[in-house]
Amino acid sequence: MCISRRTRQSSLLKILNNGDTVTDFGNQTLIEAAAAIPNEERLRRIKADRWIGYTRAQAAIKRMEELLCCPKKLRMPNLLIIGPTNNGKSMIVEKFRRVHPSGAVPNTEKELIPVVVVQTPSEPSVVRFYTMLLASLGSPIRPRAKLAEVEYLALKIMQEVGAEMLIIDELHNVLSGKTDMRRQFLNLLRFLGNELRIPIVGVGTRDAYLAIRSDDQLENRFEPLLLPVWEEGEELMSLLASFAESMPLRCTSQIATVETSRYILSRTGGTIGEIARLLVSAAIAAIETGEECINQRTLSLAEYESPAERRRAFERMLV
């Protein structure tokens, strides 16, 4: 069933043209309005990031909200979000940060940053971590500053901005350091929890869990939450239906079927990042061919290579 191309409500189009994404509203009327705008704009919107609130993602957001509301105490609870690469971890973090944005305190020059996000450096030294933390807080850093200086400054600014949660992404990078460096970084996590008395959320692959598990005290403090790869079932078909509804296409995409879900799993390997990449490419093909929906034809026409295909292509280049 195709959507009429008549002029939609001007207010809806105005909202869409201001840059808001369709999936942020979750309203079919807005999707129809998006389908009425020019192809160039629809293609731009299709390529943009989108939030799909599937069950495990909602569970992660809910748990983070609970931690954020936890009263300060000597031993704060922490969370460890674990999943394979390209399986939606960073999108969950970004969604949570958008829900709790930083902002200026009225009538002052003070800024509040309730949720602070920092990435674990590729070489997980304590000094580099504090340096990256200060950068994420927008603080100038003196070149070649000593550990004591950056530590004092980072802790001071975290308190000044009213930080209520620290999210450490790419925590699996801890295992890339030497033994002494790993031990120092794990000690740092314990120290930050004790000193700041705010919940810490670690985000990473299975290696992040292995790093935390190597320290008995940290393992007891971090509650694991797994984001496994997708498998056949109702959850996957619900995810595909949500993706289909978020696309500004003029015909209904009937992809929430057993046959199509199996095809998509076989091509993508089951991570949400790869699934999204395939469906975005198929939606682009749907507009360019005039098909106006994601179906078997547009999926086959999609400019998409699976992780296995990309690896094979790279290996052929090395021969």
C-alpha positions, -999 to +999 in steps of 0.1 A: +000+000+000+015+033-011+012+067+006-005+096-012+019+123-024-006+151-016+007+180+005+009+170+042+004+193+071+028+222+068+036+221+105+048+185+102+070+193+073+084+223+091+094+200+120+111+175+097+129+202+077+143+216+109+164+184+111+145+162+136+146+125+128+114+106+122+122+079+147+126+104+175+088+110+173+076+075+166+046+088+148+033+074+115+020+108+104+055+122+106+068+093+085+042+100+059+051+137+059+088+127+054+078+106+024+063+137+008+095+157+008+120+157-021+141+126-028+174+143-020+161+152+015+147+117+020+181+102+011+198+124+036+174+114+063+178+077+055+215+079+059+213+097+093+216+077+126+183+065+140+173+053+174+153+020+175+142+012+210+144-026+210+140-046+242+177-049+252+184-013+244+155-002+265+166-024+294+200-008+293+185+027+293+162+018+321+191+004+342+212+035+336+183+056+347+180+036+379+217+041+386+215+078+379+188+081+406+208+061+431+216+081+462+253+086+470+268+060+492+302+045+500+300+018+474+280+029+443+266+003+420+281+001+385+271-013+351+290-031+324+274-031+290+289-059+269+284-068+233+302-075+200+315-047+179+289-028+159+260-041+180+245-008+192+265-001+224+276+034+214+241+043+202+227+034+236+253+057+252+245+085+229+208+082+234+212+083+272+234+114+269+209+131+248+182+124+273+204+140+300+221+169+282+245+194+296+233+230+302+241+263+317+229+272+352+206+303+350+223+336+359+257+320+363+286+310+341+285+275+355+277+245+333+262+213+345+272+180+328+251+152+345+264+124+323+301+125+314+313+102+286+349+094+280+367+068+258+393+045+272+426+054+254+442+029+231+471+028+255+453+027+288+476+047+310+462+067+339+476+100+327+461+095+292+427+086+307+426+118+328+437+138+298+409+124+277+385+130+306+395+166+309+391+170+271+355+156+273+348+181+300+361+209+278+390+218+301+423+232+288+452+209+295+488+220+301+512+201+279+532+174+297+512+179+329+520+155+357+496+128+370+489+145+403+480+177+384+456+161+359+440+139+386+433+169+409+419+190+380+397+162+366+382+153+400+377+190+408+359+197+375+338+165+377+324+179+410+320+214+397+299+203+367+277+182+390+286+149+372+261+122+383+274+094+361+306+085+343+304+064+312+337+048+300+334+036+264+358+011+247+367-004+281+381-034+263+412-013+255+423-020+290+436-054+278+458-037+252+481-024+280+509-042+297+503-061+330+513-032+352+494-007+331+462-028+333+465-032+370+469+006+374+439+013+352+417-012+372+428+005+404+418+038+388+383+025+383+380+016+419+395+049+430+371+069+408+341+051+422+352+057+458+362+093+453+334+106+432+306+084+446+288+083+413+278+052+392+303+042+365+291+025+333+317+006+314+310-002+277+329-026+256+333-060+240+338-094+258+374-083+266+360-055+288+343-082+309+375-103+310+394-072+322+369-065+350+367-101+360+404-102+366+399-080+397+376-096+423+366-062+438+356-047+405+338-078+394+315-075+424+309-038+417+300-041+380+267-057+370+270-071+335+243-064+308+247-084+276+238-072+241+241-105+221+240-108+184+205-111+169+188-145+163+156-156+146+124-148+164+098-123+173+123-098+187+142-096+154+110-093+134+099-064+157+132-047+151+129-051+113+093-037+115+106-007+134+133+000+109+108-003+081+085+022+097+113+047+103+122+049+066+106+078+046+094+056+018+061+058+000+051+022+001+050-003+030+081-024+035+070-059+044+103-072+059+091-085+093+088-121+080+106-153+088+120-156+053+133-120+051+147-121+086+167-152+078+180-136+047+191-105+066+207-125+094+227-146+068+241-115+051+248-094+082+260-118+108+233-106+133+248-073+146+224-043+147+250-021+130+253-044+100+215-049+099+210-011+098+237-007+071+220-033+049+185-018+054+197+018+048+213+007+015+181-011+005+161+020+013+184+041-009+179+015-037+141+017-031+141+055-038+166+054-067+147+026-085+113+039-078+104+007-059+096+028-028+098+000-003+124-025+011+118-059-004+138-088-018+146-069-050+159-037-032+178-059-006+196-076-035+203-043-052+217-027-020+253-016-022+263-037+008+290-061+016+288-084+046+317-085+071+327-119+056+327-104+021+348-074+032+373-097+049+376-119+017+380-088-005+408-075+018+425-108+020+425-110-018+443-076-019+470-089+003+478-119-019 
